[in-house]
Amino acid sequence: MQATTKRPPMTADEARVFSHQSLSSAMAVALAKQACGCEAYHDVFTFVRWKAQGYYVMRGEHAISLPLVTLVERENEETGMVETRKIFSSSHLFCRCQVARVGYAEAGA
């Protein structure tokens, strides 16, 4: 069994940068947030990324849920062939109009 190492907290600059972008995810965000005009990869982040930037999600806000499919390749020990599996999960995102800067009172509270 491998020991897991804890990653250091994400910085605010790291929270705004993405190693890859998905057109389908951007379209799903655009459809979910048509009224407010928030843009994927600019105004929409995960809870952890908002927290790294100094924001919190306001009480009662609901996340945008995006389906994720991850392809995992591993070698079959018996046959020696590489097998590809799909792992299904989801990502939960919040847009700029759902968060507030830490230290500021929540609107309407």
ABEGO torsion letter per residue (X at the ends): XBBBBBBBBBBAAAAABBABBBAAAAAAAAAAAAAAGBBBGAABBBAAAAAAAGBBBBBGBBBBBBBBBBBBBBBBAAAGBBBBBBBBBBBBBBBAAABBBBGBBBBGX
